[in-house]
Amino acid sequence: MLKWILLTVAVGAEVFATLCLKYSDGFTKPWPVAGLGFGFLTALYLESVVIRMGVPVAITYAIWAGAGIALVAITSRVLFADPLNLAMLGGMALIAAGVCVVSVASHAHATV
């Protein structure tokens, strides 16, 4: 259970860092730049801990990247009025489906 909590925190840190990238205004504002550095370092460290705990790299990365993409798209829509249309939502659904395929395929391979 702890590994999934840590992966969730890693996703949150990555989303935080990506949003700080927007607020950094081209790396001209020091606090958002510090936030994005902290967020990305935290996310990568936690992802490495989850991998060390036994979650396969492909599953860890697929969940981290897929959830990050979806959460950044939704959050940036709310905070910055960025576009979010049906085609984009469909793309995120395909990413989620891909994460499921990677997870199932990884478990199927492990039992062979």
Backbone hydrogen bonds, N-H to C=O, Kabsch-Sander energy under -0.5 kcal/mol:
donor,donor_aa,acceptor,acceptor_aa,energy
5,I,1,M,-1.8
6,L,2,L,-2.8
7,L,3,K,-2.0
8,T,4,W,-2.0
9,V,5,I,-2.3
10,A,6,L,-2.3
11,V,7,L,-2.3
12,G,8,T,-2.2
13,A,9,V,-2.5
14,E,10,A,-2.1
15,V,11,V,-2.4
16,F,12,G,-2.5
17,A,13,A,-2.4
18,T,14,E,-2.4
19,L,15,V,-2.4
20,C,16,F,-2.2
21,L,17,A,-1.6
22,K,18,T,-1.1
23,Y,19,L,-1.9
24,S,20,C,-1.7
25,D,22,K,-1.1
26,G,21,L,-0.6
28,T,24,S,-2.0
29,K,24,S,-1.6
33,V,29,K,-1.7
34,A,30,P,-2.6
35,G,31,W,-2.4
36,L,32,P,-2.5
37,G,33,V,-2.1
38,F,34,A,-2.6
39,G,35,G,-2.8
40,F,36,L,-2.6
41,L,37,G,-2.3
42,T,38,F,-2.5
43,A,39,G,-2.6
44,L,40,F,-2.7
45,Y,41,L,-2.4
46,L,42,T,-2.7
47,E,43,A,-2.4
48,S,44,L,-2.1
49,V,45,Y,-2.0
50,V,46,L,-2.4
51,I,47,E,-2.1
52,R,48,S,-2.3
53,M,49,V,-1.6
54,G,51,I,-1.7
55,V,50,V,-1.7
60,T,56,P,-2.7
61,Y,57,V,-3.1
62,A,58,A,-2.2
63,I,59,I,-2.5
64,W,60,T,-2.5
65,A,61,Y,-3.1
66,G,62,A,-2.5
67,A,63,I,-2.6
68,G,64,W,-1.8
69,I,65,A,-2.6
70,A,66,G,-2.2
71,L,67,A,-2.8
72,V,68,G,-2.6
73,A,69,I,-2.3
74,I,70,A,-2.4
75,T,71,L,-2.8
76,S,72,V,-2.9
77,R,73,A,-1.3
78,V,74,I,-1.8
79,L,75,T,-3.2
80,F,76,S,-1.9
81,A,77,R,-1.0
82,D,76,S,-1.7
89,L,85,N,-2.5
90,G,86,L,-2.7
91,G,87,A,-2.2
92,M,88,M,-2.2
93,A,89,L,-2.0
94,L,90,G,-2.1
95,I,91,G,-2.0
96,A,92,M,-2.4
97,A,93,A,-2.4
98,G,94,L,-2.4
99,V,95,I,-2.3
100,C,96,A,-2.0
101,V,97,A,-2.4
102,V,98,G,-2.6
103,S,99,V,-2.3
104,V,100,C,-2.8
105,A,101,V,-2.9
106,S,102,V,-2.2
107,H,103,S,-2.1
108,A,104,V,-2.5
109,H,105,A,-2.2
110,A,106,S,-1.7
111,T,107,H,-1.1
112,V,108,A,-0.6
112,V,109,H,-0.8
